Protein backbone atom coordinates (compact mmCIF):
# COMPACT_ATOMS: atom_id res chain seq x y z
CA UNK A 1 0.00 0.00 0.00
CA UNK A 2 1.39 3.42 -0.87
CA UNK A 3 2.22 5.95 1.80
CA UNK A 4 -0.51 8.29 0.54
CA UNK A 5 -3.22 5.68 0.97
CA UNK A 6 -1.99 4.22 4.25
CA UNK A 7 -3.61 6.89 6.40
CA UNK A 8 -6.81 7.11 4.40
CA UNK A 9 -9.89 5.68 6.06
CA UNK A 10 -12.45 3.77 4.04
CA UNK A 11 -15.82 5.50 3.80
CA UNK A 12 -18.38 3.59 5.83
CA UNK A 13 -22.01 4.01 4.90
CA UNK A 14 -23.52 5.21 8.18
CA UNK A 15 -27.07 4.77 6.97
CA UNK A 16 -27.33 1.33 5.38
CA UNK A 17 -26.79 -0.38 8.72
CA UNK A 18 -29.24 1.93 10.49
CA UNK A 19 -32.28 0.08 11.80
CA UNK A 20 -34.52 3.01 10.91
CA UNK A 21 -33.75 2.74 7.17
CA UNK A 22 -33.07 -0.99 7.09
CA UNK A 23 -36.38 -1.67 5.33
CA UNK A 24 -35.12 -0.10 2.08
CA UNK A 25 -34.19 -2.87 -0.36
CA UNK A 26 -30.43 -2.90 -0.98
CA UNK A 27 -30.86 -2.99 -4.77
CA UNK A 28 -33.01 0.16 -4.65
CA UNK A 29 -30.48 1.86 -2.37
CA UNK A 30 -27.61 1.04 -4.75
CA UNK A 31 -29.59 2.14 -7.84
CA UNK A 32 -30.39 5.48 -6.22
CA UNK A 33 -26.76 5.88 -5.19
CA UNK A 34 -25.61 5.26 -8.78
CA UNK A 35 -28.20 7.69 -10.13
CA UNK A 36 -27.10 10.47 -7.74
CA UNK A 37 -23.41 9.88 -8.48
CA UNK A 38 -23.97 9.79 -12.26
CA UNK A 39 -26.05 12.96 -12.19
CA UNK A 40 -23.45 14.89 -10.20
CA UNK A 41 -20.53 13.57 -12.22
CA UNK A 42 -22.24 15.15 -15.24
CA UNK A 43 -23.54 18.35 -13.61
CA UNK A 44 -21.14 18.88 -10.73
CA UNK A 45 -21.33 18.33 -6.99
CA UNK A 46 -21.49 21.93 -5.69
CA UNK A 47 -25.28 22.03 -6.15
CA UNK A 48 -25.90 18.89 -4.07
CA UNK A 49 -26.18 20.46 -0.58
CA UNK A 50 -28.44 23.17 -2.00
CA UNK A 51 -30.65 20.53 -3.64
CA UNK A 52 -31.14 18.82 -0.28
CA UNK A 53 -32.27 22.06 1.35
CA UNK A 54 -34.49 23.10 -1.57
CA UNK A 55 -36.12 19.68 -1.34
CA UNK A 56 -37.17 20.54 2.22
CA UNK A 57 -35.03 17.81 3.78
CA UNK A 58 -33.37 19.90 6.52
CA UNK A 59 -35.92 18.91 9.17
CA UNK A 60 -35.91 15.31 7.99
CA UNK A 61 -32.12 15.11 8.25
CA UNK A 62 -32.23 16.68 11.70
CA UNK A 63 -34.73 14.06 12.95
CA UNK A 64 -32.62 11.04 12.00
CA UNK A 65 -29.34 10.45 13.79
CA UNK A 66 -27.66 8.63 10.90
CA UNK A 67 -28.49 11.39 8.40
CA UNK A 68 -27.51 14.06 10.89
CA UNK A 69 -24.20 12.27 11.46
CA UNK A 70 -23.56 12.05 7.71
CA UNK A 71 -24.34 15.77 7.36
CA UNK A 72 -21.97 16.63 10.20
CA UNK A 73 -19.21 14.55 8.59
CA UNK A 74 -19.84 16.17 5.20
CA UNK A 75 -19.72 19.63 6.76
CA UNK A 76 -16.43 19.03 8.55
CA UNK A 77 -14.65 16.94 5.90
CA UNK A 78 -11.24 18.22 4.93
CA UNK A 79 -11.65 17.38 1.26
CA UNK A 80 -14.43 18.08 -1.19
CA UNK A 81 -14.34 14.46 -2.38
CA UNK A 82 -15.00 13.19 1.13
CA UNK A 83 -17.76 15.75 1.74
CA UNK A 84 -19.41 14.83 -1.56
CA UNK A 85 -19.41 11.16 -0.59
CA UNK A 86 -21.46 11.93 2.52
CA UNK A 87 -23.83 14.29 0.69
CA UNK A 88 -24.38 11.55 -1.92
CA UNK A 89 -25.25 9.08 0.85
CA UNK A 90 -27.86 11.48 2.23
CA UNK A 91 -29.32 12.24 -1.20
CA UNK A 92 -29.41 8.57 -2.24
CA UNK A 93 -31.17 7.54 0.96
CA UNK A 94 -33.76 10.32 0.61
CA UNK A 95 -34.24 9.45 -3.06
CA UNK A 96 -34.79 5.77 -2.20
CA UNK A 97 -37.41 6.78 0.37
CA UNK A 98 -39.15 8.97 -2.20
CA UNK A 99 -39.15 6.18 -4.79
CA UNK A 100 -40.75 3.85 -2.25
CA UNK A 101 -43.22 6.43 -0.96
CA UNK A 102 -44.42 7.46 -4.40
CA UNK A 103 -44.49 3.86 -5.64
CA UNK A 104 -42.34 4.84 -8.61
CA UNK A 105 -42.17 1.98 -11.07
CA UNK A 106 -45.21 0.28 -9.51
CA UNK A 107 -43.34 -1.95 -7.09
CA UNK A 108 -44.78 -5.28 -6.14
CA UNK A 109 -47.04 -5.85 -3.16
CA UNK A 110 -44.02 -7.32 -1.39
CA UNK A 111 -42.85 -3.74 -0.84
CA UNK A 112 -46.15 -2.54 0.63
CA UNK A 113 -44.79 -2.39 4.19
CA UNK A 114 -41.65 -0.57 3.02
CA UNK A 115 -43.78 1.87 1.02
CA UNK A 116 -45.96 2.60 4.06
CA UNK A 117 -42.92 3.11 6.30
CA UNK A 118 -41.27 5.43 3.74
CA UNK A 119 -44.44 7.53 3.53
CA UNK A 120 -44.62 7.78 7.33
CA UNK A 121 -41.00 8.90 7.59
CA UNK A 122 -41.28 11.50 4.84
CA UNK A 123 -44.63 12.86 6.02
CA UNK A 124 -43.29 13.22 9.54
CA UNK A 125 -40.14 15.12 8.61
CA UNK A 126 -40.73 17.12 5.46
CA UNK A 127 -42.94 20.08 4.60
CA UNK A 128 -46.26 19.28 2.93
CA UNK A 129 -45.30 21.35 -0.11
CA UNK A 130 -41.77 20.77 -1.35
CA UNK A 131 -39.71 19.82 -4.37
CA UNK A 132 -39.08 16.09 -4.44
CA UNK A 133 -35.59 14.86 -5.26
CA UNK A 134 -37.11 12.22 -7.52
CA UNK A 135 -38.42 14.98 -9.79
CA UNK A 136 -35.03 16.61 -9.99
CA UNK A 137 -32.99 13.46 -10.61
CA UNK A 138 -35.40 11.66 -12.93
CA UNK A 139 -36.88 14.69 -14.67
CA UNK A 140 -34.21 17.41 -14.50
CA UNK A 141 -35.19 20.88 -15.69
CA UNK A 142 -34.39 21.36 -19.35
CA UNK A 143 -31.47 23.64 -19.97
CA UNK A 144 -32.36 25.63 -23.07
CA UNK A 145 -29.52 27.06 -25.08
CA UNK A 146 -30.61 30.65 -25.92
CA UNK A 147 -28.87 30.82 -29.33
CA UNK A 148 -30.51 27.56 -30.41
CA UNK A 149 -33.96 28.33 -29.05
CA UNK A 150 -36.40 29.28 -31.78
CA UNK A 151 -38.74 32.18 -31.12
CA UNK A 152 -42.27 32.21 -32.57
CA UNK A 153 -41.45 35.28 -34.69
CA UNK A 154 -38.37 33.57 -36.16
CA UNK A 155 -40.39 30.51 -37.14
CA UNK A 156 -42.99 32.52 -39.09
CA UNK A 157 -40.43 34.36 -41.21
C-alpha positions in Angstrom: 0.0 0.0 0.0 1.4 3.4 -0.9 2.2 6.0 1.8 -0.5 8.3 0.5 -3.2 5.7 1.0 -2.0 4.2 4.3 -3.6 6.9 6.4 -6.8 7.1 4.4 -9.9 5.7 6.1 -12.5 3.8 4.0 -15.8 5.5 3.8 -18.4 3.6 5.8 -22.0 4.0 4.9 -23.5 5.2 8.2 -27.1 4.8 7.0 -27.3 1.3 5.4 -26.8 -0.4 8.7 -29.2 1.9 10.5 -32.3 0.1 11.8 -34.5 3.0 10.9 -33.7 2.7 7.2 -33.1 -1.0 7.1 -36.4 -1.7 5.3 -35.1 -0.1 2.1 -34.2 -2.9 -0.4 -30.4 -2.9 -1.0 -30.9 -3.0 -4.8 -33.0 0.2 -4.6 -30.5 1.9 -2.4 -27.6 1.0 -4.8 -29.6 2.1 -7.8 -30.4 5.5 -6.2 -26.8 5.9 -5.2 -25.6 5.3 -8.8 -28.2 7.7 -10.1 -27.1 10.5 -7.7 -23.4 9.9 -8.5 -24.0 9.8 -12.3 -26.0 13.0 -12.2 -23.5 14.9 -10.2 -20.5 13.6 -12.2 -22.2 15.1 -15.2 -23.5 18.3 -13.6 -21.1 18.9 -10.7 -21.3 18.3 -7.0 -21.5 21.9 -5.7 -25.3 22.0 -6.2 -25.9 18.9 -4.1 -26.2 20.5 -0.6 -28.4 23.2 -2.0 -30.6 20.5 -3.6 -31.1 18.8 -0.3 -32.3 22.1 1.3 -34.5 23.1 -1.6 -36.1 19.7 -1.3 -37.2 20.5 2.2 -35.0 17.8 3.8 -33.4 19.9 6.5 -35.9 18.9 9.2 -35.9 15.3 8.0 -32.1 15.1 8.3 -32.2 16.7 11.7 -34.7 14.1 12.9 -32.6 11.0 12.0 -29.3 10.4 13.8 -27.7 8.6 10.9 -28.5 11.4 8.4 -27.5 14.1 10.9 -24.2 12.3 11.5 -23.6 12.1 7.7 -24.3 15.8 7.4 -22.0 16.6 10.2 -19.2 14.5 8.6 -19.8 16.2 5.2 -19.7 19.6 6.8 -16.4 19.0 8.5 -14.7 16.9 5.9 -11.2 18.2 4.9 -11.7 17.4 1.3 -14.4 18.1 -1.2 -14.3 14.5 -2.4 -15.0 13.2 1.1 -17.8 15.8 1.7 -19.4 14.8 -1.6 -19.4 11.2 -0.6 -21.5 11.9 2.5 -23.8 14.3 0.7 -24.4 11.6 -1.9 -25.2 9.1 0.9 -27.9 11.5 2.2 -29.3 12.2 -1.2 -29.4 8.6 -2.2 -31.2 7.5 1.0 -33.8 10.3 0.6 -34.2 9.4 -3.1 -34.8 5.8 -2.2 -37.4 6.8 0.4 -39.2 9.0 -2.2 -39.1 6.2 -4.8 -40.8 3.8 -2.3 -43.2 6.4 -1.0 -44.4 7.5 -4.4 -44.5 3.9 -5.6 -42.3 4.8 -8.6 -42.2 2.0 -11.1 -45.2 0.3 -9.5 -43.3 -1.9 -7.1 -44.8 -5.3 -6.1 -47.0 -5.8 -3.2 -44.0 -7.3 -1.4 -42.9 -3.7 -0.8 -46.2 -2.5 0.6 -44.8 -2.4 4.2 -41.7 -0.6 3.0 -43.8 1.9 1.0 -46.0 2.6 4.1 -42.9 3.1 6.3 -41.3 5.4 3.7 -44.4 7.5 3.5 -44.6 7.8 7.3 -41.0 8.9 7.6 -41.3 11.5 4.8 -44.6 12.9 6.0 -43.3 13.2 9.5 -40.1 15.1 8.6 -40.7 17.1 5.5 -42.9 20.1 4.6 -46.3 19.3 2.9 -45.3 21.3 -0.1 -41.8 20.8 -1.4 -39.7 19.8 -4.4 -39.1 16.1 -4.4 -35.6 14.9 -5.3 -37.1 12.2 -7.5 -38.4 15.0 -9.8 -35.0 16.6 -10.0 -33.0 13.5 -10.6 -35.4 11.7 -12.9 -36.9 14.7 -14.7 -34.2 17.4 -14.5 -35.2 20.9 -15.7 -34.4 21.4 -19.3 -31.5 23.6 -20.0 -32.4 25.6 -23.1 -29.5 27.1 -25.1 -30.6 30.6 -25.9 -28.9 30.8 -29.3 -30.5 27.6 -30.4 -34.0 28.3 -29.1 -36.4 29.3 -31.8 -38.7 32.2 -31.1 -42.3 32.2 -32.6 -41.5 35.3 -34.7 -38.4 33.6 -36.2 -40.4 30.5 -37.1 -43.0 32.5 -39.1 -40.4 34.4 -41.2 
